[in-house]
Amino acid sequence: MTGHYTLHPAPPTAAVEAALDRAVELARRGPRQDRNPRVGCVLLDPKGVTVGEGFHAGHGTPHAEAVALAAAGDSARGTTAVVTLEPCSHHGRTPPCADALVAAGITQVVYAGADPTHAGGGARVLREAGVDVRKHRHTGAEQVVADWARAATLGRPHVTWKLASTLDGRVAAADGTSRWITSPESRAEAHRVRTRVGAVVVGTGTALADDPSLTARDRAGRLLQEQPLRVVVGHRDLPAGSRLGETREGEMVPEEGPADGWSSGEGPRDDQVSSSREGPVLHLRTHDPAQVLAELRGRGVHSVLLEGGPTLAGAFWRAGLVDELLVHLAPALLGSGPGAVPDLGIGTLADAARLELVDVDRLGPDLQLRLRSVPGPATTRNGSAPAHSASSASTGTAAVHAASSEHAHTPSDQEVP
Ligand SMILES: NC(=O)c1ccc[n+]([C@@H]2O[C@H](COP(=O)([O-])OP(=O)(O)OC[C@H]3O[C@@H](n4cnc5c(N)ncnc54)[C@H](OP(=O)(O)O)[C@@H]3O)[C@@H](O)[C@H]2O)c1
């Protein structure tokens, strides 16, 4: 479709498309892991000329729409706001963007993704105020909030359990040695995976046995650009001088308040943030996986790579808090040594936890398997939720679409072609 598509004087469709691309570019400047989503906004006059733009720079700073409105000043009146995410209608640290857009005299809003949180609903507020509201699907805009939307839908960070095992399911040898089960190719991929998550989590058992750094590094050992928050779970202290136990005086990070539109879970007592040479490490002295995730969510983490060991990963599995498995399978046999999973309380084959194989890749001599839990009768012995309980929202894009579908039948919610 070409030309104008509303009763309001509105910019040409091509200009709106270009503005959405630009808004995504702006959104990407926001922090990847934050309690708020990354959002970009461009204000277009009826001729398609940009009169203001902005992005959200993270929790506690003005929203993208507010930044764009401030940049445009009086020129905002009569313009179209092109936003990567539905404007909020929520009174948080900043006033609702929907109200600000109405007050500024915006006549049309085009947004790409619906907000699945209770902060959303701005589209309705805008329509009620007589603004022409359009939802326009845009892959880039969906991708930029995918992790955030998935966590918002789950109500916690998405969890991928990553393990490296032999063909017979051993994650270490009988003498405790576990370096290296898999090939350099697998290990390089494991480091790349770390760059894509908000936090890497291990139990104190692994921290004490292996003294891992949990950073993302290239093959030469250099730190990659994106680094996850490193998290150790368990009551024991880590020795000073160990890679995760090293603390510098005076580097405790204070707790923060709840995010806009988010409620923060009560954190485990006694948690501690220390800093090693390679960045912050969070030590959570708890055995409760849900508490770990609530704490991480409160810190703006959307995705977790659970790197074991078997005891901690088993606890997450039993609690139904594993969404995906990433297995690096080495063509090797050990015959003894710790297994990938502890006893899950499954006594008979009919109760086996079944998984769906999503992807298989070769990494040098190894196989990489990506799996999702399958809804079915397999629940755990302790009666907790099935491990697949959250798998339906296992992709961020799906979460955004699912959330968008709430609005799909609203008569006035027309798709921009
Ligand atoms: N191949 C692989 O992919 C891989 C990955 C990781 C580890 N590993 C190997 O696994 C071995 C370590 O295994 P692990 O099972 O001892 O390690 P782990 O799961 O990392 O740590 C277990 C410890 O975590 C604490 N913990 C936290 N939450 C818990 C809960 N819900 N229930 C019970 N304990 C909880 C406990 O210590 P506190 O007493 O301190 O509370 C517990 O002893 C090492 O040999 C390591 O090399 C292999």
The ligand as a Gaussian input file, in Angstrom:
#p B3LYP/6-31G(d) Opt

LIG

0 1
 N       30.442000     -31.606000      32.505000
 C       29.678000     -30.639000      32.902000
 O       28.878000     -30.103000      32.133000
 C       29.781000     -30.178000      34.325000
 C       29.209000     -28.951000      34.674000
 C       29.301000     -28.561000      35.997000
 C       29.913000     -29.374000      36.932000
 N       30.442000     -30.546000      36.554000
 C       31.124000     -31.403000      37.542000
 O       30.183000     -31.678000      38.572000
 C       30.911000     -31.864000      39.779000
 C       30.272000     -31.021000      40.877000
 O       28.977000     -31.521000      41.091000
 P       28.011000     -30.977000      42.235000
 O       26.694000     -31.621000      42.021000
 O       28.685000     -31.098000      43.549000
 O       28.015000     -29.436000      41.888000
 P       26.957000     -28.267000      42.002000
 O       25.606000     -28.708000      41.640000
 O       27.570000     -27.169000      41.229000
 O       27.009000     -27.839000      43.519000
 C       26.348000     -28.569000      44.519000
 C       26.285000     -27.711000      45.761000
 O       25.466000     -26.578000      45.515000
 C       24.792000     -26.210000      46.730000
 N       23.367000     -26.207000      46.395000
 C       22.751000     -25.173000      45.795000
 N       21.453000     -25.433000      45.602000
 C       21.240000     -26.663000      46.069000
 C       20.082000     -27.480000      46.147000
 N       18.879000     -27.089000      45.720000
 N       20.212000     -28.715000      46.660000
 C       21.404000     -29.153000      47.109000
 N       22.532000     -28.404000      47.059000
 C       22.454000     -27.172000      46.558000
 C       25.216000     -27.208000      47.774000
 O       26.348000     -26.660000      48.418000
 P       26.352000     -25.825000      49.804000
 O       26.651000     -26.807000      50.868000
 O       27.484000     -24.864000      49.613000
 O       25.057000     -25.145000      49.988000
 C       25.662000     -28.389000      46.949000
 O       26.603000     -29.200000      47.600000
 C       32.336000     -31.463000      39.501000
 O       33.099000     -32.621000      39.314000
 C       32.254000     -30.717000      38.209000
 O       33.417000     -30.845000      37.441000
 C       30.405000     -30.964000      35.274000

